[in-house]
């Protein structure tokens, strides 16, 4: 992965402290399940959910369970904790995308949380013929690696410098994949600078803003609904997220 040069300030200590609300957001998710059940059902295509830094498939269980209930063939990344691009991780992810695509005979959607979203973007660039769409949750692909409060943890966990270039894994991070791509972000993210988590609006790229912590994005009700809405689109008929009507209350204008 190649880092960009956009310099952004990491979130404040106050926002870092407020990351504790992720627990309350999980409670909100449980309470919102009756409403979330109204989200559109899927067409059964495979979905791979990739966890964030130092997280495992356990962190994405709530989201994966919900998407499974909506009819998708959902898989975790099956590699234990995400310690960064250690030896073998990249090839294992490429093999898994191929395995799931071959097993179901269809293109696969990639949903990545934080660092997992960076992986999702790069995998789609390397295997666009197998990827249907990409959805990232608080993933800092458009900013300097030190625009987050987690860069030291990444260097410790991965054994790599946060700005280390890996031209063999999809190239420039900020460049969008050649498939429909949605970036979900929050201005109150306490880990990653929100500006670095936004995608430029294009023919098949968009950003959706939510009011969420970073650590709660994988189960925040607004995020879960938006992911389900994006996945439910018919293949080849992608269109931007519609935030009109009641949705404008839950999804602020990302370009305000």
C-alpha positions as CSV (number, residue, x, y, z in Angstrom):
1,X,0.0,0.0,0.0
2,X,1.2,3.5,-0.8
3,X,0.6,6.4,1.5
4,X,-0.7,9.7,0.4
5,X,0.9,13.1,1.4
6,X,-2.2,14.9,2.6
7,X,-1.4,16.2,6.0
8,X,-4.3,16.2,8.5
9,X,-4.4,16.5,12.2
10,X,-5.4,13.4,14.1
11,X,-8.6,13.6,16.2
12,X,-8.3,15.4,19.5
13,X,-7.8,13.8,22.9
14,X,-11.4,14.7,23.7
15,X,-12.7,12.6,20.7
16,X,-10.3,9.8,21.7
17,X,-11.8,9.8,25.2
18,X,-15.3,9.7,23.7
19,X,-14.6,6.4,21.9
20,X,-16.0,4.8,25.0
21,X,-19.4,5.4,23.6
22,X,-18.9,2.5,21.3
23,X,-20.4,0.4,24.1
24,X,-23.6,2.5,24.1
25,X,-23.7,2.3,20.3
26,X,-23.8,-1.5,20.6
27,X,-26.8,-1.2,22.9
28,X,-28.4,1.1,20.4
29,X,-27.8,-1.5,17.7
30,X,-29.6,-4.1,19.8
31,X,-32.5,-1.8,20.5
32,X,-32.7,-0.8,16.8
33,X,-32.9,-4.4,15.4
34,X,-36.7,-4.2,14.9
35,X,-36.2,-1.1,12.7
36,X,-33.1,-2.5,11.0
37,X,-35.2,-5.5,10.0
38,X,-36.9,-3.1,7.6
39,X,-33.6,-2.7,5.6
40,X,-33.8,-4.3,2.1
41,X,-32.9,-7.9,1.7
42,X,-30.0,-9.1,-0.4
43,X,-29.7,-11.3,-3.4
44,X,-27.5,-13.9,-1.7
45,X,-24.2,-12.8,-3.2
46,X,-21.0,-13.3,-1.1
47,X,-19.8,-10.6,1.2
48,X,-16.4,-10.6,2.9
49,X,-16.0,-8.4,6.1
50,X,-12.5,-7.4,7.0
51,X,-11.7,-6.2,10.6
52,X,-9.7,-3.3,11.8
53,X,-6.2,-3.1,13.3
54,X,-5.6,-5.6,16.1
55,X,-9.2,-6.8,15.8
56,X,-10.5,-10.2,14.7
57,X,-13.6,-11.6,13.2
58,X,-15.2,-11.4,16.7
59,X,-15.3,-7.6,16.2
60,X,-17.5,-7.9,13.1
61,X,-19.8,-10.6,14.3
62,X,-22.7,-8.3,14.9
63,X,-22.5,-6.9,11.4
64,X,-21.9,-10.3,9.8
65,X,-24.8,-11.9,11.7
66,X,-27.2,-9.1,10.6
67,X,-26.1,-9.3,6.9
68,X,-26.5,-13.1,7.0
69,X,-30.1,-12.5,8.2
70,X,-30.6,-10.4,5.1
71,X,-29.7,-13.3,2.9
72,X,-26.0,-12.7,2.1
73,X,-23.3,-15.4,2.1
74,X,-21.1,-13.6,4.6
75,X,-17.6,-14.5,5.6
76,X,-15.1,-13.2,8.1
77,X,-11.4,-12.9,7.0
78,X,-10.3,-16.0,8.9
79,X,-6.9,-14.8,10.0
80,X,-7.2,-14.2,13.6
81,X,-6.2,-10.7,14.8
82,X,-5.3,-8.1,12.2
83,X,-1.7,-7.2,12.9
84,X,-1.2,-5.5,9.5
85,X,0.4,-6.8,6.4
86,X,2.6,-9.4,7.9
87,X,4.0,-12.2,5.8
88,X,1.3,-14.2,4.1
89,X,-1.6,-11.9,5.0
90,X,-1.9,-10.4,1.5
91,X,-1.9,-13.8,-0.3
92,X,-4.3,-15.3,2.2
93,X,-6.8,-12.4,1.5
94,X,-6.4,-12.8,-2.3
95,X,-7.0,-16.5,-2.0
96,X,-10.1,-16.0,0.1
97,X,-11.6,-13.6,-2.4
98,X,-11.0,-16.1,-5.2
99,X,-12.3,-19.0,-3.0
100,X,-15.6,-17.2,-2.2
101,X,-16.1,-15.9,-5.7
102,X,-15.6,-19.4,-7.2
103,X,-17.7,-21.1,-4.5
104,X,-20.7,-18.9,-5.2
105,X,-20.1,-18.3,-8.9
106,X,-20.5,-14.6,-8.4
107,X,-18.6,-11.4,-7.7
108,X,-18.0,-10.6,-4.0
109,X,-18.7,-7.4,-2.1
110,X,-15.9,-6.3,0.3
111,X,-16.8,-4.5,3.6
112,X,-13.8,-3.2,5.6
113,X,-13.6,-1.5,8.9
114,X,-10.7,0.9,9.4
115,X,-7.5,-0.9,8.3
116,X,-9.8,-3.6,6.9
117,X,-11.2,-1.0,4.5
118,X,-7.7,-0.2,3.2
119,X,-7.3,-3.9,2.4
120,X,-10.7,-4.0,0.7
121,X,-9.8,-1.1,-1.6
122,X,-6.5,-2.7,-2.6
123,X,-8.0,-6.1,-3.1
124,X,-10.6,-4.6,-5.5
125,X,-7.8,-3.0,-7.5
126,X,-6.0,-6.3,-7.8
127,X,-9.0,-8.4,-8.5
128,X,-11.7,-6.1,-10.1
129,X,-13.1,-9.0,-12.1
130,X,-14.1,-10.7,-8.9
131,X,-15.3,-7.7,-6.8
132,X,-18.8,-6.3,-7.0
133,X,-18.4,-3.3,-4.7
134,X,-16.4,-1.9,-1.8
135,X,-17.7,-0.3,1.4
136,X,-15.2,1.2,3.9
137,X,-16.0,2.1,7.5
138,X,-13.8,4.8,8.9
139,X,-10.9,3.8,6.7
140,X,-8.1,6.5,6.4
141,X,-7.2,6.0,2.8
142,X,-6.9,9.7,1.8
143,X,-4.7,11.1,4.5
144,X,-1.1,10.8,5.8
145,X,-0.7,7.6,7.8
146,X,0.0,9.8,10.9
147,X,-3.4,11.5,10.6
148,X,-4.6,8.8,12.9
149,X,-4.2,8.1,16.6
150,X,-3.3,4.5,15.8
151,X,-0.2,4.8,13.7
152,X,2.2,3.8,16.6
153,X,0.0,0.7,17.3
154,X,0.2,-0.2,13.6
155,X,4.0,0.1,13.6
156,X,4.2,-2.1,16.7
157,X,1.7,-4.7,15.5
158,X,2.9,-5.0,11.9
159,X,6.7,-4.4,12.3
160,X,6.4,-1.9,9.4
161,X,6.6,1.9,9.2
162,X,3.2,3.5,8.9
163,X,4.3,5.2,5.7
164,X,6.1,2.2,4.2
165,X,5.3,1.7,0.5
166,X,4.2,-1.7,-0.7
167,X,3.8,-1.3,-4.5
168,X,2.7,-5.0,-4.8
169,X,-0.5,-4.4,-2.9
170,X,-2.7,-2.3,-5.2
171,X,-0.7,0.9,-5.4
172,X,-1.9,4.3,-4.3
173,X,-4.3,4.1,-1.4
174,X,-6.2,7.3,-2.3
175,X,-6.9,6.1,-5.9
176,X,-10.4,4.6,-5.9
177,X,-10.9,1.0,-7.0
178,X,-12.4,0.4,-10.5
179,X,-15.7,-0.8,-8.9
180,X,-18.5,1.0,-7.1
181,X,-17.1,2.3,-3.8
182,X,-18.8,3.8,-0.7
183,X,-16.8,5.4,2.1
184,X,-18.7,5.7,5.4
185,X,-17.1,8.2,7.9
186,X,-17.8,10.2,11.0
187,X,-16.7,13.7,11.9
188,X,-16.6,12.6,15.6
189,X,-14.2,9.7,14.8
190,X,-11.7,9.6,17.7
191,X,-9.1,7.5,15.9
192,X,-8.9,8.6,12.3
193,X,-9.1,12.2,10.9
194,X,-12.5,12.1,9.2
195,X,-11.3,14.1,6.1
196,X,-9.0,11.2,5.3
197,X,-11.9,8.7,5.3
198,X,-13.9,10.5,2.6
199,X,-14.1,9.4,-1.0
200,X,-14.4,12.0,-3.8
201,X,-17.8,11.9,-5.5
202,X,-17.7,10.3,-8.9
203,X,-19.6,8.2,-11.3
204,X,-19.3,5.2,-8.9
205,X,-17.8,6.6,-5.8
206,X,-19.5,8.3,-2.8
207,X,-19.2,9.2,0.9
208,X,-21.9,8.7,3.6
209,X,-21.6,10.6,6.8
210,X,-22.8,9.1,10.1
211,X,-22.5,10.3,13.7
212,X,-20.5,7.5,15.3
213,X,-17.4,6.6,17.2
214,X,-14.6,4.8,15.3
215,X,-14.7,1.8,17.5
216,X,-18.5,1.5,17.2
217,X,-18.9,1.8,13.4
218,X,-19.2,-1.9,12.9
219,X,-22.4,-2.0,14.9
220,X,-23.8,1.6,14.8
221,X,-27.4,1.4,13.6
222,X,-26.9,4.0,10.9
223,X,-23.8,2.3,9.6
224,X,-25.4,-1.1,9.6
225,X,-28.5,0.2,7.7
226,X,-26.3,2.0,5.1
227,X,-24.2,-1.1,4.5
228,X,-27.4,-3.2,4.0
229,X,-28.8,-0.5,1.6
230,X,-25.6,-0.4,-0.5
231,X,-25.3,-4.2,-0.7
232,X,-28.9,-4.6,-1.8
233,X,-28.4,-2.8,-5.1
234,X,-28.6,-4.9,-8.2
235,X,-25.3,-5.8,-9.8
236,X,-24.5,-3.3,-12.5
237,X,-27.1,-0.8,-11.3
238,X,-25.2,1.1,-8.6
239,X,-26.5,4.5,-7.7
240,X,-25.6,6.9,-4.9
241,X,-27.1,6.6,-1.4
242,X,-30.5,8.4,-1.1
243,X,-30.5,10.5,2.0
244,X,-33.8,12.3,1.3
245,X,-36.8,12.1,3.7
246,X,-36.2,10.5,7.1
247,X,-32.7,9.5,6.1
248,X,-31.6,13.1,6.3
249,X,-32.1,13.0,10.0
250,X,-29.7,10.1,10.4
251,X,-27.2,10.9,7.6
252,X,-25.9,14.5,7.5
253,X,-24.8,16.0,4.2
254,X,-21.2,14.9,3.9
255,X,-20.3,17.9,1.8
256,X,-21.7,20.6,4.0
